[in-house]
């Protein structure tokens, strides 16, 4: 058997890994533990697969991904939406018993490019940023609850808000400290922080989650973040353009940065006002501001240029 034709699909659950191997047509199951994954990798080494493909599962895939990378086995993590669309195109129902097979068929047909995991520091920053955002969400919910709660519990809610604020502040300090410790990020960090609206947390998100910044064209970086409008046209029908996909964590960070920039960044503020004057809805205008901000950051990093007025936003070479 030609090992270059071996494609592996892995469906990851809390307790198990369902694995389907093509062209063998073989279904295997392993425990989603260090021992189970070690047995899986031992089997993979006898096959030398072209790529092991699995879905993003909100963290369940982390142990597998780290193990595959440490053994130099090609892997690709795919958005579950793409797998569902592929299953629909094949006319197959995506069920637990068919998931691994569908993923393997997706791998063989689409041939996704093998990926490398971010560095350990980047992964740690991402985890800290995620946790910080979770606490901010809880804090906002408590603040909203405080205004309509009876006096008997307001003191308790207020105390909880203060605890959350302290923990958020501590996480912010950890994020900033870890970011400043990465010597290879310092120039890029200085560039990003020079932009009005970009704070330490958003800067850390861009450094950890968007290493392609400065290396892609404007359209490519916008699509990667998920702020490039997608046409929905067919014949004479002209559908409403929408954004979809992309890296949600980066987009969330840049959303808050763009919101601040509409008030304090002269370029983004003027752009936002022009869009509103043209009748754009605030949410649509803000999304356009996120895209413009991404393009500006991309150009600045590409040209190794700090923020200045006017800022160069020339399209990057393909």
C-alpha positions in Angstrom: 0.0 0.0 0.0 1.2 3.5 -0.9 1.5 5.3 2.4 1.1 8.6 0.7 -2.6 7.7 0.2 -3.3 7.0 3.8 -5.8 9.6 5.3 -7.0 9.4 8.9 -10.2 10.9 10.3 -10.5 11.1 14.1 -13.8 11.9 15.9 -13.0 13.1 19.4 -15.4 12.6 22.3 -15.0 13.1 26.0 -13.9 9.5 26.7 -13.0 8.0 23.3 -11.4 8.6 19.9 -13.2 7.0 16.9 -10.7 6.6 14.1 -11.3 5.8 10.5 -8.4 5.0 8.1 -8.6 5.3 4.4 -8.1 3.4 2.1 -8.1 0.5 4.5 -11.7 1.2 5.5 -10.8 0.4 9.0 -12.6 1.8 12.1 -10.7 1.8 15.4 -11.5 3.2 18.9 -9.1 4.4 21.5 -9.5 6.0 24.9 -9.1 9.7 24.9 -6.3 9.5 27.5 -2.6 9.7 27.4 -2.3 5.9 27.2 -5.0 5.6 24.5 -3.5 8.3 22.3 -0.1 6.7 22.7 -1.5 3.4 21.4 -3.1 5.4 18.5 0.2 7.1 17.6 2.0 3.8 17.7 -0.5 2.5 15.1 -0.1 5.6 13.0 3.6 5.2 12.8 3.2 1.9 11.0 1.0 3.7 8.4 2.8 7.1 7.9 -0.4 8.9 7.1 -0.6 11.9 4.8 -2.6 13.7 7.4 -4.7 13.1 10.5 -7.8 15.3 10.4 -10.1 16.1 13.3 -12.7 18.7 14.3 -12.2 21.6 16.7 -14.1 20.4 19.8 -13.6 23.2 22.2 -10.6 21.7 23.9 -11.1 18.0 23.8 -8.8 17.8 20.9 -5.8 19.4 22.7 -4.2 16.2 24.0 -4.4 14.6 20.6 -3.0 17.6 18.8 -0.1 18.0 21.2 0.8 14.3 20.9 0.6 14.3 17.1 2.8 17.3 16.9 5.4 16.0 19.3 5.7 12.9 17.1 5.9 14.9 13.8 2.7 13.3 12.5 0.9 15.7 10.0 -2.4 16.9 11.3 -5.1 19.4 10.5 -7.9 20.8 12.7 -11.0 21.6 10.8 -14.1 23.7 11.5 -17.0 21.3 12.2 -19.2 23.5 9.9 -17.0 22.3 7.0 -17.4 18.7 7.9 -21.2 19.0 8.2 -21.4 20.7 4.8 -19.2 17.9 3.3 -21.4 15.2 4.8 -24.5 16.9 3.4 -22.9 17.1 0.0 -22.2 13.3 0.2 -25.9 12.7 1.2 -24.8 11.2 4.5 -26.2 11.9 7.9 -23.5 13.0 10.3 -23.9 10.7 13.3 -21.6 9.4 16.0 -21.1 6.1 14.1 -20.2 7.8 10.8 -18.3 10.9 12.0 -14.8 9.4 11.8 -15.5 8.0 8.3 -16.9 11.3 7.0 -13.9 13.2 8.4 -11.5 10.7 6.7 -13.3 11.1 3.4 -13.2 14.9 3.8 -9.4 14.6 4.4 -8.9 12.5 1.3 -11.1 14.7 -0.9 -10.2 18.2 0.3 -6.6 17.4 1.4 -6.3 20.1 4.0 -2.8 21.6 4.6 -1.1 20.2 7.7 -1.0 22.6 10.5 1.4 23.4 13.4 0.2 24.3 16.8 1.0 27.7 18.2 4.0 27.9 20.7 3.5 27.0 24.3 3.5 30.7 25.2 0.9 31.5 22.6 -1.3 28.7 23.8 -1.0 29.9 27.4 -1.9 33.5 26.4 -4.9 32.2 24.5 -6.1 30.3 27.5 -5.6 33.3 29.8 -7.5 35.6 27.3 -10.3 33.1 27.0 -10.6 32.9 30.8 -10.5 36.7 31.1 -13.3 37.1 28.6 -15.4 34.5 30.5 -15.0 36.5 33.7 -15.9 39.8 31.9 -19.1 38.1 30.6 -20.0 37.0 34.2 -19.2 40.5 35.5 -21.5 42.2 32.9 -24.2 39.7 33.8 -23.8 40.5 37.5 -23.8 44.3 36.9 -27.1 44.0 34.9 -28.5 41.8 37.7 -27.5 44.4 40.4 -29.7 47.1 39.0 -32.9 45.1 39.3 -32.2 43.0 42.4 -33.8 43.5 45.8 -31.7 45.3 48.5 -31.3 42.0 50.4 -28.9 40.6 47.9 -27.4 43.7 46.3 -24.4 43.6 48.8 -23.6 40.0 47.8 -23.7 40.8 44.1 -21.6 43.9 44.6 -19.0 41.9 46.5 -19.0 39.3 43.7 -18.4 42.1 41.1 -15.4 43.4 43.1 -14.0 39.8 43.3 -14.4 39.4 39.5 -12.8 42.8 38.9 -9.8 41.7 41.0 -9.5 38.4 39.1 -9.8 40.2 35.7 -7.1 42.6 36.7 -4.8 39.8 37.7 -5.4 37.9 34.5 -4.7 41.1 32.5 -1.4 41.5 34.3 -0.5 37.8 33.6 -1.3 38.3 29.9 0.8 41.5 29.7 3.7 39.9 31.6 3.8 36.8 29.4 3.5 38.8 26.2 6.5 41.0 27.2 8.6 38.0 27.9 8.5 36.8 24.3 11.5 38.5 22.8 10.6 37.6 19.2 7.3 39.5 19.6 8.6 42.8 20.9 8.9 44.8 17.7 5.4 43.6 16.5 4.0 44.3 20.0 5.4 47.9 19.9 3.8 48.4 16.5 0.4 47.1 17.6 0.3 49.1 20.8 1.1 52.3 18.9 -2.4 52.2 17.3 -5.1 54.1 19.2 -7.7 51.6 20.3 -5.3 48.6 20.6 -4.7 47.8 24.3 -2.4 45.1 25.9 -5.1 42.3 25.8 -6.1 42.9 22.2 -2.4 43.1 21.3 -1.7 39.8 23.1 -4.6 38.2 21.2 -3.2 39.3 17.8 0.3 38.1 18.7 -0.8 34.7 19.9 -3.7 34.0 17.5 -2.8 35.9 14.3 0.9 35.1 13.6 0.1 35.7 9.9 -0.2 39.4 10.5 1.9 41.3 8.0 2.5 38.2 5.8 -0.8 38.1 3.9 -2.7 40.4 1.5 -5.5 42.6 2.9 -8.2 40.3 1.6 -6.5 37.2 3.0 -6.0 38.7 6.5 -9.6 39.9 6.6 -10.9 36.5 5.5 -8.7 34.8 8.1 -10.1 37.0 10.9 -13.7 36.5 9.5 -14.5 40.1 8.6 -14.4 39.8 4.8 -17.9 40.2 3.3 -19.1 37.1 1.4 -21.3 37.5 -1.6 -24.5 35.6 -1.8 -25.5 36.1 -5.5 -27.2 33.8 -7.9 -28.3 34.8 -11.4 -30.3 38.0 -11.0 -30.6 37.6 -7.2 -28.2 39.8 -5.3 -28.1 38.6 -1.7 -27.0 40.5 1.3 -23.2 40.2 1.9 -22.4 38.6 5.2 -19.3 37.7 7.2 -18.7 34.2 8.5 -16.1 31.8 9.8 -12.6 33.1 10.7 -10.9 33.2 14.0 -13.6 34.1 16.5 -11.2 34.9 19.4 -9.3 37.5 17.3 -12.5 39.0 16.0 -13.9 39.4 19.5 -10.7 41.2 20.6 -10.7 43.5 17.6 -14.4 44.2 18.1 -13.7 45.9 21.4 -10.6 47.6 19.9 -12.7 48.9 17.0 -15.4 50.1 19.4 -12.8 52.2 21.3 -11.2 53.3 18.0 -14.4 54.8 16.8 -14.0 57.3 19.6 -10.3 57.8 19.9 -8.6 56.8 16.7 -8.9 59.6 14.1 -8.8 57.3 11.1 -11.3 54.8 12.3 -13.5 57.5 13.8 -13.8 59.4 10.5 -14.4 56.2 8.6 -17.2 55.1 11.0 -18.9 58.5 10.8 -18.8 58.4 7.0 -20.5 55.0 7.0 -23.2 56.2 9.4 -23.8 59.2 7.2 -24.3 56.9 4.2 -27.0 55.1 6.1 -25.1 52.1 7.3 -26.4 50.4 10.4 -24.1 50.9 13.4 -23.4 47.2 13.6 -22.5 47.0 9.9 -20.4 50.1 10.2 -18.5 48.7 13.2 -17.8 45.4 11.3 -16.4 47.5 8.5 -14.2 49.3 11.1 -12.9 46.0 12.3 -11.9 45.1 8.8 -10.2 48.5 8.3 -8.4 48.1 11.6 -7.1 44.6 10.6 -5.9 46.0 7.2 -4.1 48.9 9.0 -2.4 46.5 11.4 -1.4 44.2 8.6 0.1 47.0 6.6 2.0 48.4 9.7 3.5 45.1 10.6 4.4 44.4 6.9 6.2 47.7 6.6 7.6 47.6 10.2 5.9 50.9 10.8 4.6 52.5 14.0 1.3 54.4 13.9 1.5 57.8 12.3 -0.9 60.2 10.6 -1.6 59.6 7.8 -1.1 55.8 8.0 -0.2 53.8 4.9 -2.8 51.1 4.1 -1.5 50.1 0.7 -2.6 46.6 -0.4 0.0 44.0 0.4 1.6 41.9 -2.4 -0.1 38.6 -3.2 
